[in-house]
Amino acid sequence: MRKTSLLVASIAIALALPAIAQNQPGAHFLENWDLDENGSVSIEEVRERRGDIFTTFDTSEDDILTADEYVQFDEAREADMQEHGIAQGKGMGQGGGKGMGQGKGQGKGGGQGMGQQNAAMSMALENADLNGDGEVTRAEFLEGVDLWFPQQDRNGDGVLTAEDFGRM
């Protein structure tokens, strides 16, 4: 059953990553996170998907992702990013991008402000561990949505659409 859960987790992670599909920035993200299929992704839909991802990797079922559980999560996320041709920015510049700029990272990671990988990068341990204790509670993981969603919602309309992805 755990192997099935890891497969589901891998799929969930793949769904979490914004990708450029058919020259439409964010199309893959929108296809997979738009739960009501209305062409946009609300913050509630993002919270629901992130909750599903958290549940998948919380193998101890204690509402805490430990460093060990995060190793599996990071490996699955990295594999899915590679499979979908999404390069994870490793830059450490302070960048002028529209990235997270909040929380522990203080906007000093992710190279160019995390752009298309905003959702995926906000789930990384160093960004999701809001209190810096080396573990991520369900509450911290979901609170992360409130940090990156407004940054990704470039036009400020309260939902993510194709207009919110790609170059500004």
C-alpha positions as CSV (number, residue, x, y, z in Angstrom):
1,M,0.0,0.0,0.0
2,R,2.9,2.4,0.7
3,K,4.2,1.9,-2.8
4,T,0.8,3.0,-4.1
5,S,0.9,6.0,-1.8
6,L,4.4,6.9,-3.2
7,L,3.1,6.6,-6.7
8,V,0.1,8.9,-5.9
9,A,2.6,11.2,-4.2
10,S,4.7,11.4,-7.3
11,I,1.7,12.2,-9.4
12,A,0.6,14.8,-6.8
13,I,4.0,16.4,-6.9
14,A,4.0,16.5,-10.7
15,L,0.6,18.2,-10.5
16,A,2.1,20.8,-8.1
17,L,4.7,22.0,-10.5
18,P,3.9,24.8,-13.0
19,A,5.2,23.9,-16.4
20,I,5.1,25.4,-19.8
21,A,2.8,23.2,-21.9
22,Q,2.4,24.0,-25.6
23,N,4.0,27.4,-25.1
24,Q,1.4,28.4,-22.5
25,P,3.1,29.2,-19.2
26,G,1.4,27.5,-16.3
27,A,-0.9,25.3,-18.4
28,H,0.2,22.1,-16.7
29,F,-0.3,23.7,-13.2
30,L,-3.8,24.9,-14.2
31,E,-4.8,21.6,-15.7
32,N,-4.0,19.8,-12.5
33,W,-4.8,22.2,-9.7
34,D,-8.1,23.6,-11.2
35,L,-10.3,21.2,-9.2
36,D,-13.6,22.7,-10.4
37,E,-12.3,23.0,-14.0
38,N,-13.4,26.6,-14.4
39,G,-10.1,27.8,-15.9
40,S,-8.6,29.3,-12.8
41,V,-7.2,28.1,-9.5
42,S,-8.4,29.6,-6.3
43,I,-6.4,29.7,-3.0
44,E,-8.9,27.1,-1.6
45,E,-8.0,24.7,-4.4
46,V,-4.3,25.2,-3.7
47,R,-4.9,24.6,0.0
48,E,-6.8,21.4,-0.8
49,R,-4.0,20.0,-3.1
50,R,-1.3,21.0,-0.7
51,G,-3.2,19.2,2.1
52,D,-3.3,16.1,-0.1
53,I,0.4,16.3,-0.8
54,F,1.2,16.7,2.9
55,T,-1.0,13.7,3.8
56,T,0.9,11.6,1.3
57,F,4.3,12.2,2.7
58,D,3.3,12.3,6.4
59,T,4.1,8.6,6.8
60,S,3.9,8.7,10.6
61,E,0.5,10.4,10.3
62,D,1.3,12.8,13.1
63,D,0.7,16.0,11.1
64,I,4.4,16.7,11.0
65,L,6.8,16.2,8.1
66,T,10.2,15.4,9.7
67,A,13.5,15.8,8.0
68,D,13.5,12.1,7.1
69,E,10.0,12.4,5.5
70,Y,11.1,15.5,3.7
71,V,14.0,13.5,2.1
72,Q,11.3,11.3,0.3
73,F,9.3,14.4,-0.6
74,D,12.3,16.2,-2.0
75,E,13.4,13.1,-4.0
76,A,9.9,12.7,-5.5
77,R,9.6,16.4,-6.3
78,E,13.0,16.5,-7.9
79,A,12.3,13.4,-10.0
80,D,9.0,14.9,-11.2
81,M,10.6,18.2,-12.1
82,Q,13.3,16.4,-14.1
83,E,10.6,14.2,-15.8
84,H,8.7,17.3,-16.8
85,G,11.7,19.2,-18.0
86,I,11.5,21.8,-15.2
87,A,14.9,23.1,-14.0
88,Q,15.0,23.9,-10.4
89,G,16.9,27.2,-9.9
90,K,19.8,26.8,-7.5
91,G,20.9,30.4,-7.6
92,M,21.5,32.2,-4.4
93,G,21.3,35.7,-5.7
94,Q,19.0,38.2,-4.0
95,G,17.3,38.7,-7.4
96,G,14.7,41.3,-8.3
97,G,12.1,38.8,-9.2
98,K,8.5,38.5,-8.0
99,G,9.5,35.5,-5.7
100,M,8.6,34.7,-2.2
101,G,10.6,37.4,-0.4
102,Q,8.8,36.4,2.9
103,G,9.4,33.9,5.6
104,K,12.7,32.3,6.4
105,G,14.2,32.7,3.0
106,Q,13.8,36.5,3.1
107,G,13.8,36.5,-0.7
108,K,17.5,35.4,-0.9
109,G,17.1,32.1,-2.6
110,G,15.7,30.6,-5.8
111,G,17.7,32.7,-8.2
112,Q,15.2,34.7,-10.1
113,G,12.4,35.0,-7.6
114,M,11.2,31.5,-8.2
115,G,8.9,32.5,-11.1
116,Q,7.2,29.4,-12.5
117,Q,8.4,27.2,-9.7
118,N,6.9,29.3,-7.0
119,A,4.4,26.6,-5.9
120,A,7.0,23.9,-5.9
121,M,9.7,26.0,-4.2
122,S,7.3,27.2,-1.5
123,M,7.0,23.5,-0.5
124,A,10.8,23.0,0.0
125,L,11.8,22.4,3.6
126,E,13.8,25.6,3.9
127,N,10.7,27.6,2.8
128,A,8.0,25.6,4.4
129,D,9.7,25.4,7.9
130,L,8.4,28.7,9.0
131,N,9.6,28.5,12.6
132,G,13.0,27.0,11.6
133,D,12.8,23.9,13.9
134,G,13.7,21.4,11.1
135,E,10.2,20.0,10.8
136,V,7.1,21.2,9.0
137,T,3.7,20.9,10.6
138,R,0.5,20.7,8.5
139,A,-0.3,24.2,9.6
140,E,3.1,25.6,8.4
141,F,2.7,23.7,5.1
142,L,-0.7,25.2,4.5
143,E,0.3,28.6,5.7
144,G,2.9,28.7,3.0
145,V,0.1,29.1,0.5
146,D,-0.7,32.5,1.9
147,L,3.0,33.5,1.4
148,W,3.4,32.6,-2.3
149,F,-0.1,32.7,-3.7
150,P,-0.3,36.5,-3.7
151,Q,3.1,36.7,-5.4
152,Q,2.0,34.3,-8.2
153,D,-1.4,36.1,-8.6
154,R,0.3,38.8,-10.6
155,N,-2.9,40.6,-11.6
156,G,-4.3,40.5,-8.1
157,D,-7.7,39.0,-9.0
158,G,-7.6,36.3,-6.4
159,V,-7.2,33.4,-8.7
160,L,-4.4,31.9,-10.8
161,T,-4.9,31.9,-14.5
162,A,-2.5,31.6,-17.5
163,E,-2.0,35.4,-17.2
164,D,-0.3,34.9,-13.9
165,F,2.5,32.7,-15.3
166,G,5.4,33.4,-17.6
167,R,7.4,36.5,-18.1
168,M,6.2,39.9,-16.8
